[in-house]
Amino acid sequence: MKCVICKSSDIHLKMVDEEMKSGTDILLVPVEVLVCNHCGERYYDRKAMRKIEDARSRMKQKDLKVEEVGKVLRPLS
């Protein structure tokens, strides 16, 4: 397989955190996807997409158990 962006064939399976925004919150969903090691382009299969869509749906329904892993801070003007 060659990357559609940079044409590199250096593509491997990796665990990545897919970010989804919900209001001011960010949900990190760990998924295993193919990633181009040259440019970073990600390739999602059906299993990964189902996991992401399920997490998004459950977050909207407030039916997703989550843990706080950090904070985002913004300076006051």
Secondary structure, 3 states (H helix, E strand, C coil): CCCCCCCCCCEEEEEEEEEEEECCEEEEEEEEEEEECCCCCEECCHHHHHHHHHHHHHHHCCCCCCCCCCCCCCCCC
